[in-house]
Amino acid sequence: MNGRRYLIYDVFTETGLAGNPLAIVLDADGLDQTRMQKIAGEFNLSETVFVLPPENPLHTARVRIFTPGRELPFAGHPTVGTAIALLERTGEIGGRGSASIVVLEEDVGPVRCAVSVNRGSVFAEFDLPRLPKRIPFEAPAEAVAAALGISHHEIGFENHLVSAWSAGVPFACVPVANLDVAGRVRLDAGLWDEIVLQNEAAIGDPYVYCRETVNHDCSFHTRMFAPGQGIPEDPATGSAAAAFAGAILTHDEPVDGVHSYWIEQGIEMGRPSRIRLEIEAAGGAIEAARIGGAAVKLAEGRLLL
């Protein structure tokens, strides 16, 4: 049977029909950017990955990542899902206590992933190709709250304030008081666009978070909205978690050492997700950081193109 092979994985979850779905087109040679964008729109998932031969023969693959609306230089759940998918196809995944290494060439640069099996689940973790950098953000809490459909008194907790960060993709990290407030957020895309236009730097889409969580072993509860990219709400956003590391370092001021955080997302959508963020802090800065999560294959087929 002719056609291009594709896989559907649910990422940042250990069970199917949860987490963030991902389409992976394995035979992407010969597809141009326009064609890739149309195929991503056809799948209409948060992201679709196109796998190509690597430019460096020491690497595993070159990948291009598309939302239904545009191409991205980097994204977390496509990195985790693709790393796991490629190793599951070859059967080269390390067992408990060992890991197999995948290097994916993304537009942000080479991304090194360690893939292993733990308690029956396949888990991938990657080093951030870029550490988070702060982006100037100018907007009163009243404007941010209006765009999110909440009161300005519900913005912020402890010493956490709105801040914008990028580890390859920019996001505006918006702290809110608690789970109740997070659950009531309804993004007004027009009002958010006004905030974006008021800022000289690209501040990205809103990444809403609070300290209160549904799962007792999680450190933060999050939601992310990107209607301009064709994503009304995202079930799990690894690139946002990567950027969020900067907000954690700034507001929580962790002591020197390695700190691990589980981040829950997608609960309001009925697609619960779990992302692990690991930060190596030293002297008030991030020396290294990693994003990890599990993924499971849900479907496979062929594109008749």
C-alpha positions in Angstrom: 0.0 0.0 0.0 1.4 3.4 -1.0 1.3 6.5 1.1 3.2 8.2 3.9 3.1 6.5 7.2 1.9 8.4 10.3 1.4 7.7 14.0 -0.8 9.2 16.6 0.6 9.4 20.1 -0.9 10.8 23.3 1.9 12.6 25.1 2.5 13.6 28.7 0.3 10.7 29.8 0.7 7.1 30.6 -2.8 6.2 29.3 -4.5 6.7 25.9 -7.2 9.3 25.3 -5.5 11.7 27.8 -2.5 14.1 27.5 -1.8 16.0 24.3 -2.4 14.1 21.0 0.4 14.3 18.4 0.5 13.3 14.8 3.9 12.1 13.5 4.4 11.8 9.7 7.3 9.4 9.3 8.0 9.7 5.5 8.1 13.5 5.0 10.7 13.6 2.3 9.4 15.6 -0.7 6.9 17.7 1.3 7.3 21.4 1.1 6.3 23.8 3.9 3.0 24.6 2.3 2.1 21.0 2.0 3.2 20.3 5.6 1.0 23.1 6.9 -2.0 21.8 5.0 -1.5 18.3 6.4 -1.2 19.8 10.0 -4.4 21.6 9.4 -6.0 18.3 8.2 -5.0 16.5 11.4 -6.1 19.6 13.4 -4.1 18.6 16.5 -2.1 20.9 18.7 1.0 19.9 16.7 2.0 17.6 13.8 5.6 16.5 13.4 7.3 15.7 10.0 10.3 13.4 10.3 13.2 13.9 7.8 16.7 12.5 7.5 19.1 14.3 9.8 21.5 16.9 8.4 24.2 15.6 10.8 24.6 11.8 10.4 25.3 11.5 14.1 21.8 12.7 14.9 18.6 10.6 14.8 16.3 12.8 12.6 15.4 16.2 11.5 11.9 17.2 12.6 9.6 20.1 11.6 6.8 21.0 13.9 3.5 22.6 12.8 0.4 23.8 14.7 -2.8 24.1 12.5 -1.7 27.7 12.0 2.1 27.9 11.7 5.5 26.3 12.1 7.2 26.3 15.4 11.0 26.3 16.1 10.6 24.0 19.1 7.8 22.4 21.2 7.8 20.0 24.1 5.2 17.4 23.4 6.3 16.8 19.8 9.9 16.3 21.1 8.8 13.8 23.8 6.4 12.0 21.5 8.7 11.8 18.5 11.7 10.5 20.5 9.6 7.7 22.0 7.9 6.9 18.7 11.2 6.6 16.8 12.8 4.3 19.4 9.6 2.2 19.7 9.8 1.5 16.0 13.4 0.2 16.3 13.0 -1.5 19.6 16.0 0.2 21.0 14.5 1.7 24.2 16.6 1.2 27.3 15.2 -0.8 30.2 14.9 0.2 33.9 18.1 1.9 35.0 19.3 2.7 31.4 18.3 5.1 28.7 18.6 5.3 24.9 19.6 8.6 23.4 17.9 10.4 20.6 19.0 13.7 19.1 16.3 15.6 17.1 17.3 18.4 14.9 14.7 21.2 15.5 14.8 24.8 14.3 15.9 25.8 17.8 18.9 23.5 17.5 19.7 19.9 18.3 17.6 18.5 21.2 19.0 15.6 23.1 16.4 13.2 24.5 16.9 10.2 26.9 14.2 7.5 26.5 13.6 4.7 29.0 11.0 2.3 30.3 9.9 2.8 33.9 7.1 0.7 35.6 5.8 -0.2 32.2 5.6 3.3 30.8 7.9 4.8 28.2 9.3 8.1 29.4 11.4 10.6 27.5 13.3 13.6 29.0 15.1 16.2 27.0 17.6 18.9 27.9 16.4 22.4 27.1 18.2 23.6 23.9 17.8 27.1 25.2 17.5 28.2 28.8 14.6 30.6 29.6 15.2 34.3 29.1 12.9 37.0 30.4 11.0 39.2 28.0 9.8 42.7 28.9 6.1 42.7 29.7 4.0 45.8 30.0 0.3 45.5 30.9 -1.6 46.4 34.0 -3.2 43.5 35.9 -6.6 44.9 35.1 -6.0 44.4 31.3 -4.6 40.9 31.8 -7.6 40.0 34.0 -10.1 41.4 31.5 -8.5 39.3 28.7 -8.8 36.2 30.9 -12.4 36.9 32.2 -11.4 37.2 35.8 -11.0 40.0 38.4 -7.7 41.8 38.7 -7.6 40.9 42.4 -7.4 37.3 41.3 -4.1 37.8 39.4 -1.0 36.8 41.4 -0.2 34.9 44.5 2.5 35.1 47.1 5.2 37.1 45.3 4.3 35.7 41.9 3.5 38.4 39.3 2.8 38.3 35.5 6.0 37.8 33.6 7.0 36.8 30.1 9.7 34.2 29.2 11.0 32.3 26.2 13.0 29.1 26.0 12.6 29.0 22.2 8.9 30.0 22.2 7.6 33.0 24.2 4.8 32.8 26.8 3.2 35.2 29.2 3.2 33.4 32.6 0.1 34.5 34.5 -0.2 33.5 38.2 -3.8 33.3 39.6 -5.0 32.8 43.1 -6.2 29.2 43.1 -7.9 26.4 41.2 -11.3 28.0 41.2 -9.9 31.1 39.4 -7.9 28.9 37.0 -11.1 27.0 36.2 -13.0 30.2 35.4 -10.5 31.6 32.9 -12.1 32.3 29.5 -9.7 33.9 27.1 -10.9 36.9 25.0 -8.5 36.7 22.1 -9.3 40.2 20.9 -8.3 41.7 24.3 -5.2 39.6 24.5 -4.2 40.7 21.0 -4.4 44.3 22.3 -2.0 43.4 25.1 0.4 41.8 22.6 0.3 44.9 20.4 1.2 47.1 23.4 4.4 45.2 23.9 7.4 45.8 21.7 8.7 42.2 22.3 6.8 39.1 21.4 5.2 38.0 24.7 3.4 35.0 23.3 0.3 33.3 24.5 -1.0 33.2 28.1 0.1 30.4 30.3 -2.1 30.5 33.4 -0.8 28.8 36.6 -1.5 28.5 40.3 0.1 26.7 43.3 -3.1 24.8 44.2 -3.3 21.5 42.4 -5.8 18.6 41.8 -3.1 16.0 42.1 -1.3 16.0 45.5 2.1 15.2 43.9 2.0 18.1 41.5 3.6 21.5 42.2 1.6 23.7 39.8 -1.7 23.6 37.9 -1.6 25.2 34.5 -3.6 26.1 31.4 -2.5 27.5 28.0 -4.5 29.2 25.3 -3.3 29.9 21.7 -6.4 30.6 19.5 -4.2 32.5 17.1 -2.4 29.2 16.3 -5.6 27.3 15.9 -5.4 26.0 19.5 -8.3 27.2 21.7 -6.7 25.5 24.7 -3.7 23.1 24.8 -3.8 19.9 27.0 -0.1 20.0 27.7 2.6 22.5 26.7 6.2 21.5 27.2 7.6 24.6 25.6 5.6 26.7 28.1 6.8 24.6 31.0 10.3 25.3 29.7 9.7 29.0 29.7 8.0 28.8 33.1 11.2 27.6 34.6 12.3 31.2 34.5 9.3 32.4 36.5 9.9 29.7 39.1 13.5 30.7 39.5 12.6 34.4 39.8 9.6 34.1 42.2 10.4 31.0 44.2 14.2 31.5 44.4 15.1 27.8 44.8 18.4 27.1 46.6 21.4 25.7 44.7 20.8 22.2 43.5 18.4 20.1 41.4 14.7 20.7 41.8 12.0 18.6 40.3 8.4 19.8 39.7 5.4 17.9 38.3 3.1 20.2 36.4 -0.5 19.2 35.7 -2.5 20.6 32.7 -5.5 19.7 30.5 -7.7 18.8 33.4 -10.4 21.3 32.5 -10.4 19.8 29.0 -10.9 16.2 30.2 -7.3 15.4 29.0 -5.2 15.3 32.1 -1.5 15.6 31.5 1.6 15.5 33.6 4.9 17.2 32.7 8.1 16.9 34.7 10.3 20.0 34.9 13.7 19.7 36.4 15.8 22.7 37.2 19.5 22.8 38.1 19.9 26.1 40.1 23.2 27.7 41.0 23.9 31.2 42.3 20.4 32.4 41.5 20.5 31.2 37.9 19.5 28.2 35.9 22.5 26.1 34.9 20.4 23.5 33.1 16.8 22.3 32.8 14.9 19.3 31.5 11.4 18.5 30.4 10.0 15.0 30.6 6.9 12.9 30.3 5.4 9.6 29.1 3.7 8.9 25.8 1.6 6.1 24.4 0.7 5.1 20.8 -3.0 5.4 20.0 -3.2 4.9 16.2 -1.2 4.5 13.0 -2.0 4.7 9.3 -1.0 6.1 5.9 -1.6 9.4 4.2 -2.7 8.8 0.6 -0.6 11.6 -0.7 
